[in-house]
Amino acid sequence: MTIQSGRSKGDFTKPYKLPYQLGVYLAVNAVRDMYAVIDGPDCLFRKAEWVHGKHDLMSSLLDVLGRHRIVSSLVNAEAVVKDRGERLAERLKQVNAIPGAKAALICAMPHVLIIGTQYDRILRLLEPQVTIEMMEVPSLSLQGDWVDGYVESMAALARKVDVAGGKPDPRRIAIIGYLHDRNEADHAANVEELRRLFGAIGLEVACIWLSGGSYAELSQVSEAGTIVAFPLGRKAAHILGERTGAKVIEVDVPFGPTRTRRMLRKVAEATGFLDAVEPFFEQELRQWVPRFEWIVPHLFFGKRMAFGGSPDLLGGMVQIATELGMEVAFLAASTARSSWVDLLPQEFPDLPPILFAPSERQIYEASHDPAAPIDLIVGDSVFSEFTHDDSRHVALGFPSHHSHAIFDRPHLGIRGWACMIDRMAAALERTEREAQRAVAPIRVTPRPELTDR
């Protein structure tokens, strides 16, 4: 395995890494009555446009009446010298006056943070004057990226959400760390699939962080006797476990059947429901595997693919592709921190090269090797753009600017696995047809004009 981080000398193409603030925005977008108040200039709204109406058709981050859920203090480079948080405090009061607002995440841009504003002090002074819950998210725009922004936003919620009076039930679990990057039918279907999987073995999902619900629904974590921590939610999960006394179980994202089965077995073993897993899983496979009997050997065997996206999906993608008889040429993560894959070499002895925050040039060159052509590209819109080849692309992850889910289209669990195979098969068939046309172009013979008889 090769892990490559950063770019080579002299490469000035765009990086495959998204800004920290976008992760904060995605967290806000996944809690329908929560706001983000950012200490900084109004250019913050440009990042919101990556999500609202472009990636997520159901997003409410921006509002036609001006009640945006992304709020800027409007502190520019000149005013920042004199400002001591007064503008931020005023914006928080304005958010508090918005009907239905329940919570706000507070963060700052680097040029504002440098003056040393004490946000914890500002929030303490504001508490008697407002009813919304206020939480500071570490301002790590210079050090982190969008994955860190999402992780730190959940951790901030975990420290502040009300868990008083909860009665943890051993049969109830909370899932922490689900990357709910939009409110369309793909993620609604994922949430439903997670509930279905655990329900089938006798467990009830009390809540999923994050899943598009209200801020009040996050408090249902206090009813869970067990917290299931996905990779992006482990920091928040352990904070919650300390606060509620729930047992924390770390699992991989159930992307593909192997990881789904492993997750169910690990949680079921800890909760006393292990006997229910194998009968359920075998039943699921009997339902779905026969449907792939023809397409797997005819479409997938021997094909090569590449994947780019969130680091918590890398291992699952390798597993799915390998089980379909494909070869993964390389993986690309839209984050710079390579520690997300520390355990993957133990699981996959022949793990393909992994590029962390590579440049556009690196992605293009890796996906256009004449000696080893790639048949399929799976990933987000930025990854697809950097490969310069939309025809082989299956959209998955954030951002997805050219593909939207109007009908249920999960990618997690058993049903998500079947859906992914269906979408990948369609892309491979399309690629094969285009290749055939390139070799033998269709010749159209002009039709003779009809004459009156």
SULBELRA-V858519 format. One record per residue. N is the residue number from 0. PHI is phi in whole degrees, 0 to 359 (NA if undefined). BURIAL is b if it has 24 or more other ideal C-beta (glycine too) atoms within 12 Angstrom, else e. Layout:
n/phi/burial
N/PHI/BURIAL
N/PHI/BURIAL
//
This chain:
n/phi/burial
0/NA/b
1/242/e
2/251/b
3/239/b
4/238/b
5/84/e
6/237/b
7/279/e
8/297/e
9/88/e
10/265/e
11/248/e
12/285/e
13/295/e
14/275/b
15/271/b
16/208/b
17/257/b
18/295/b
19/304/b
20/299/b
21/297/b
22/295/b
23/296/b
24/296/b
25/296/b
26/296/b
27/295/b
28/297/b
29/268/b
30/231/b
31/292/b
32/243/b
33/249/b
34/238/b
35/241/b
36/250/b
37/251/b
38/280/b
39/174/b
40/282/b
41/285/e
42/295/e
43/302/b
44/293/b
45/295/e
46/291/b
47/297/b
48/289/e
49/294/b
50/260/b
51/292/b
52/75/e
53/246/b
54/268/b
55/237/b
56/291/e
57/258/b
58/291/b
59/238/b
60/296/b
61/247/b
62/228/e
63/296/e
64/270/e
65/93/e
66/271/e
67/292/b
68/272/b
69/252/b
70/242/b
71/255/b
72/283/b
73/63/b
74/277/b
75/264/e
76/297/e
77/282/e
78/285/e
79/296/b
80/294/e
81/265/e
82/284/b
83/232/e
84/99/b
85/297/e
86/292/b
87/298/b
88/299/b
89/294/b
90/295/b
91/297/b
92/295/b
93/293/b
94/297/b
95/300/b
96/278/e
97/285/b
98/301/e
99/91/e
100/289/b
101/241/b
102/205/b
103/214/b
104/265/b
105/247/b
106/213/b
107/225/b
108/280/b
109/303/b
110/289/e
111/271/b
112/299/b
113/296/e
114/277/e
115/80/e
116/299/b
117/270/e
118/291/b
119/297/e
120/293/e
121/300/b
122/292/b
123/296/e
124/292/e
125/279/b
126/309/e
127/291/e
128/259/e
129/233/b
130/252/e
131/286/b
132/279/b
133/241/b
134/223/b
135/271/b
136/258/b
137/308/b
138/271/b
139/242/b
140/299/b
141/279/e
142/264/e
143/250/b
144/225/b
145/298/b
146/295/b
147/297/b
148/299/b
149/291/b
150/298/b
151/289/b
152/294/b
153/295/b
154/295/b
155/297/b
156/297/b
157/297/b
158/286/b
159/247/b
160/299/b
161/286/e
162/239/b
163/290/e
164/80/e
165/288/b
166/240/e
167/303/b
168/249/e
169/302/e
170/272/e
171/248/b
172/235/b
173/239/b
174/257/b
175/242/b
176/111/b
177/289/b
178/275/b
179/270/b
180/272/b
181/200/b
182/258/b
183/271/b
184/290/b
185/292/b
186/281/b
187/299/b
188/290/b
189/298/b
190/299/b
191/295/b
192/293/b
193/298/b
194/295/b
195/295/b
196/299/b
197/288/b
198/297/e
199/292/b
200/255/b
201/102/b
202/250/b
203/249/b
204/273/b
205/288/b
206/197/b
207/233/b
208/258/b
209/250/b
210/212/b
211/88/b
212/274/b
213/271/e
214/296/b
215/299/e
216/294/b
217/297/b
218/291/b
219/294/b
220/300/b
221/291/b
222/269/b
223/267/b
224/278/b
225/226/b
226/250/b
227/265/b
228/257/b
229/286/b
230/309/b
231/287/b
232/250/b
233/293/b
234/297/b
235/295/b
236/298/b
237/290/b
238/297/b
239/293/b
240/300/b
241/292/e
242/280/b
243/256/b
244/85/e
245/289/b
246/281/b
247/259/b
248/242/b
249/272/b
250/225/b
251/278/b
252/297/b
253/286/b
254/261/b
255/103/b
256/294/b
257/296/b
258/290/b
259/295/b
260/298/b
261/298/b
262/298/b
263/297/b
264/296/b
265/294/b
266/288/b
267/294/b
268/295/e
269/284/b
270/250/b
271/88/e
272/240/b
273/299/e
274/298/e
275/274/b
276/288/b
277/296/e
278/300/e
279/295/b
280/294/b
281/297/e
282/296/e
283/296/b
284/295/e
285/298/e
286/285/e
287/258/b
288/302/e
289/302/e
290/289/e
291/260/b
292/301/e
293/272/e
294/287/b
295/296/b
296/290/e
297/274/e
298/249/b
299/261/b
300/304/e
301/80/e
302/277/b
303/245/b
304/221/b
305/225/b
306/227/b
307/222/b
308/168/b
309/294/b
310/295/b
311/285/b
312/256/b
313/299/b
314/298/b
315/296/b
316/292/b
317/299/b
318/296/b
319/300/b
320/297/b
321/298/b
322/292/b
323/269/b
324/84/e
325/261/b
326/248/b
327/268/b
328/290/b
329/196/b
330/240/b
331/228/b
332/250/b
333/276/b
334/212/b
335/268/b
336/276/b
337/278/b
338/294/e
339/299/b
340/246/b
341/304/e
342/266/e
343/297/b
344/300/e
345/289/e
346/277/e
347/235/e
348/301/e
349/251/e
350/299/b
351/290/b
352/302/b
353/241/b
354/255/b
355/257/b
356/48/b
357/288/b
358/274/b
359/300/b
360/297/b
361/298/b
362/293/b
363/298/b
364/295/b
365/292/b
366/265/b
367/229/e
368/280/e
369/300/e
370/281/e
371/214/e
372/296/e
373/255/b
374/265/b
375/212/b
376/241/b
377/242/b
378/163/b
379/278/b
380/293/b
381/292/b
382/299/b
383/298/b
384/298/b
385/288/b
386/282/b
387/61/e
388/205/b
389/278/e
390/293/e
391/261/b
392/267/b
393/245/b
394/287/b
395/203/b
396/101/b
397/256/b
398/272/b
399/235/b
400/273/b
401/235/e
402/218/b
403/231/b
404/255/b
405/273/e
406/245/e
407/309/e
408/210/b
409/288/b
410/230/b
411/255/b
412/72/b
413/290/b
414/293/b
415/294/b
416/300/b
417/297/b
418/295/b
419/296/b
420/299/b
421/299/b
422/289/b
423/293/b
424/297/b
425/297/e
426/293/b
427/294/b
428/297/b
429/297/e
430/296/b
431/295/e
432/296/e
433/295/e
434/295/e
435/295/e
436/294/e
437/293/e
438/283/e
439/229/e
440/302/e
441/288/e
442/257/e
443/257/e
444/272/e
445/301/e
446/278/e
447/296/e
448/293/e
449/284/e
450/243/e
451/290/e
452/253/e
//
